[in-house]
């Protein structure tokens, strides 16, 4: 039996250093999970936490109530310390998520690592130094993190408090304590705090709506679960070092297309090649993630050459966000060990697909009642139309707050990706499928009151060997920004490099507001079915089951009056629109000042990213492209020399802008107009300069691992006997 997992390979390595008598014991039995027995032991939750807490007279049950931070923090700290030491760790950190980190900050997190040890001042002996106070809160200098005016240099305190919704985990010699990061006055300086607040809003008003639908869930919460599909590229590291733009900006700013791209549809889900290090790299990434309790279940090739995807099992949104940040960090770090560089940016290469991070969003109760699963929610509430009511609220939220959904995905790289037949356009609609659309259409028009029962379709291939089989009634619509996919919605337009906290903060908040509105109206005496019908009729225009890539359809959606914001810079600016600040304040998710600060930070992040890219292009022109053209004696030399001055002037204008919004607007023009024109000149030069004189790595050298791997991987396939 061929075993290709990193765990199986570790068994092979172990067998090489044992005597023949002990080698037999290494060969695992059929279907044994023994090689994976360490998976999840680096996370302080479940059986691991229960085992260590029992040693201190408690149990893992206390972690289910966040009040343990006040009543049992010392007990938990002792158990965490024992667990850490047993796992070889002696250091801890509060692990938090500064704003505007995508594409620039390694791991997108902040941390100060402290040893859990101290010297006894009397004996000078080493003692453990880790108690409940160390575990539950911390303080750091917040002066060098983006804050958008929420704090000044003379009020620089940053305060950290443990997030009990996401488990403590261990990597190397360090335990990581997921934490919220706020100012002295409680203003959110991070990505996590608004998400936690939005969870509270969703739970509060979701419970109210469920009660009106017939289900009282008591002390339980309504929760949001997500699953994040992470796309990325792997390129040869030696060629990566020959691209200053990839090193500094994460994407190629210039580069002539290779003779081959994705036009043959030959890469998507193709077999991973054993002739390149990509598969071994992905296996090691999965192995390390599973050890951290991250269920990175799926791996496959994506559409573009050298593009890949991982997908985990779904889970609570705060935990999934934390785990996704660690997944991205692990991908980047493990790639180095295999002679590769991982590119997380949305559009590293021109004229092939970029990378996204599909955000599968669902809501349910803590005991597993899925509110977007028609049969389950209708049965739990005893109400045949519960699903219709919930869907009407979500449809209204998407139609009313499509600008915020667009704002949430306005990462710098997404301006190159949205609407390019690889991601939905910047027009916010939702796909329901003809089956649900027919049902809700009849419901809103008063033509039917019954329960929605999803249909199934039977496919008969007309063969003896393959029997007829059932498929869902609805096909997939990959062109929709927010399609319903059976018990979940998939926000497909999210960028690959993003921390998706803001994405899910927005989804939770806009839906919580509609749940609150429905509950308030029922409290005032209205009938919930009448509310749902009225809402569907008012917001029905946002439902669209067609091809969002079709330009005629895009015009139709624009004519309907749906939210369309093509510019990421302008999308960011909607964060401080009066309706949006009022929404966040009403739901107690963000204050007006916090909205303003985030808008400022996001604009700074946009123009800062472009600033780096433009300066890279100046260096590449001066140090590579112009010298290559001169050496070859061919190419558009005068145009290239003029481009340097054009770029320097544009960079100076951005730095002289009156505010971050204006700087971001100028940066967008520079990036999507001026730099694209200059790129065409550079690519024309690459086309005519002989290969031996062109000093930058080409697309051919970067994008085809299978064809450019010089040697076979060090790891041999492992065969059980």
Secondary structure by P-SEA (a helix, b strand, c coil): cccccaaaaaaaaaaaaccccccccccccccccccccccccccccaaaaaaaaaaaccccccccccccccccaaaaaaaaaaaaaaacccccccccccccccccccccbbbbbbbcccccccccbbbbbbcccccccccccccccccccccccccbbbbbbbcccccccccccbbbbbbbbbccccccccccaaaaaaaaaaaaaaaaaaaaaccccccccccccbbbbbbbccccaaaaaaccccccccccccccccccccccccccccccccccaaaaaaaaaaaaaaaacccccbbbbcccccccccccccccaaaaaaaaaaaaaaaaaaaaaacbbbbcccccccccbbbbbbbbbbbbcccccccccaaaaaaaacccaaaaaaaaaaaaaaaacaaaaaaaacccccccccccccccccbbbbbccaaaaaaaaaaaaccccbbbbbbbbbbbcccccccccccccccccccccccccccccccccccccccaaaaaaaaaaaaaaaaaaaaaaaaacccaaaaaaaaaaaccccccccccccaaaaaaaaaacccccccaaaaaaccccaaaaaaaaaaccccaaaaaaaaaaaaaaaaaaaaaaaaaaaaaaaccaaaaaaaacccaaaaaaaaaaaaaaaaaaaaacccaaaaaaaaaaaaccaaaaaaaaaaaaaacccccccccccccccccccccccccccccccccc
